[in-house]
Amino acid sequence: QPQLVESGGGLVQPGGSLRVSCAASGFNLDGYTIGWFRQVPGKEREGVSCISRRGGTTLYADSVKGRFTISRDNAKSTVYLQMNSLKPEDTAVYYCAARSSYYCTTWARSEYDYWGQGTQVTVSS
């Protein structure tokens, strides 16, 4: 049974850092690009970052560029999102998703095959 499980969310002060993880099981992670998305109540889920199968290509939303870093360890079947200089507007539930493709070419949710359950990130003083 393919599964993605996010972890590492929590409460952090503005300007702080947090690393969230996405652990895959039941399928070969190295056959998939991985995207990170986030959603706040009442708003559409938005793409935050994406990493290609081998990790050679990454994409970032303009709102997080220069602050967030995505990486992956296929041997551990895990993808990470390091979030620095966090702002209150980064508060959201963060989801990871897997898409059977070589490169990150779309944020369309319907194009992703598997989704995690999400982890809450709250940035507040």
C-alpha positions as CSV (number, residue, x, y, z in Angstrom):
1,Q,0.0,0.0,0.0
2,P,1.7,3.2,-1.1
3,Q,1.9,5.7,1.7
4,L,3.4,9.1,2.4
5,V,3.8,10.3,6.0
6,E,4.7,13.9,6.9
7,S,6.3,14.8,10.2
8,G,8.2,17.7,11.8
9,G,5.6,20.3,11.9
10,G,5.0,22.5,15.0
11,L,5.0,25.9,16.5
12,V,7.9,28.3,15.7
13,Q,8.5,32.0,16.2
14,P,8.7,34.4,13.3
15,G,12.3,34.2,11.9
16,G,12.8,30.7,13.1
17,S,13.4,27.5,11.3
18,L,11.7,24.1,10.9
19,R,12.4,21.0,8.9
20,V,9.5,18.8,7.8
21,S,10.0,15.4,6.4
22,C,8.0,13.1,4.1
23,A,8.6,9.4,4.5
24,A,7.5,7.1,1.7
25,S,6.6,3.4,1.9
26,G,5.0,0.8,-0.3
27,F,6.5,2.2,-3.5
28,N,10.0,3.1,-4.9
29,L,10.4,6.8,-4.1
30,D,13.2,7.2,-6.7
31,G,10.6,6.7,-9.5
32,Y,8.7,9.8,-8.4
33,T,9.0,13.6,-8.3
34,I,7.9,14.9,-4.9
35,G,6.0,18.1,-4.3
36,W,5.4,20.0,-1.1
37,F,2.1,21.9,-0.9
38,R,0.4,23.9,1.8
39,Q,-3.2,24.9,2.6
40,V,-4.9,27.3,5.0
41,P,-8.6,27.0,5.8
42,G,-10.7,28.7,3.1
43,K,-7.9,28.8,0.5
44,E,-6.8,26.6,-2.3
45,R,-3.9,24.2,-1.7
46,E,-0.8,25.8,-3.3
47,G,2.4,24.4,-4.5
48,V,5.5,25.3,-2.4
49,S,8.4,23.3,-3.8
50,C,9.2,20.3,-5.9
51,I,12.2,18.1,-6.5
52,S,12.9,15.8,-9.5
53,R,13.5,12.1,-9.2
54,R,17.2,12.2,-8.8
55,G,17.2,15.5,-6.9
56,G,19.0,17.5,-9.7
57,T,16.1,19.9,-10.3
58,T,14.1,21.9,-7.8
59,L,11.4,24.4,-8.0
60,Y,10.1,26.9,-5.5
61,A,7.1,29.2,-5.3
62,D,8.1,32.9,-5.4
63,S,6.8,33.3,-1.8
64,V,9.3,30.9,-0.4
65,K,12.3,31.2,-2.8
66,G,15.5,31.9,-0.9
67,R,14.0,30.7,2.4
68,F,13.0,27.1,1.8
69,T,15.2,24.3,0.6
70,I,13.9,20.9,-0.6
71,S,16.1,17.8,-0.7
72,R,15.7,14.1,-0.8
73,D,17.4,10.9,0.3
74,N,16.2,8.1,-1.9
75,A,18.1,5.5,0.1
76,K,16.0,6.5,3.1
77,S,12.8,7.0,1.0
78,T,12.5,10.5,2.5
79,V,12.1,14.0,1.2
80,Y,12.8,17.1,3.4
81,L,11.7,20.7,3.3
82,Q,14.0,23.0,5.3
83,M,12.1,26.2,6.1
84,N,14.1,29.2,7.3
85,S,13.2,32.8,8.1
86,L,9.6,31.7,8.7
87,K,6.8,34.2,8.5
88,P,3.3,34.2,10.0
89,E,2.0,33.8,6.4
90,D,3.8,30.5,6.2
91,T,1.3,29.1,8.7
92,A,-0.5,26.2,7.0
93,V,-0.9,22.4,6.8
94,Y,1.9,21.1,4.7
95,Y,1.4,18.1,2.5
96,C,3.8,16.1,0.4
97,A,2.7,14.4,-2.8
98,A,4.4,12.0,-5.3
99,R,4.1,12.1,-9.0
100,S,5.3,9.4,-11.4
101,S,7.5,11.6,-13.6
102,Y,11.2,12.6,-14.2
103,Y,10.9,16.3,-13.6
104,C,8.7,18.9,-11.9
105,T,6.4,20.2,-14.5
106,T,3.1,20.9,-12.8
107,W,1.5,22.0,-9.6
108,A,-1.9,20.5,-10.6
109,R,-3.1,18.4,-7.8
110,S,-4.8,15.9,-10.1
111,E,-1.4,15.0,-11.6
112,Y,0.0,13.7,-8.3
113,D,-0.5,10.0,-7.5
114,Y,-0.1,9.8,-3.7
115,W,-0.6,12.3,-0.9
116,G,0.3,12.4,2.7
117,Q,-2.1,13.4,5.5
118,G,-0.4,16.7,6.2
119,T,1.5,18.3,9.1
120,Q,0.6,21.6,10.8
121,V,3.2,24.4,10.7
122,T,2.3,27.4,12.8
123,V,4.5,30.6,12.8
124,S,3.5,32.8,15.7
125,S,5.0,34.8,18.6
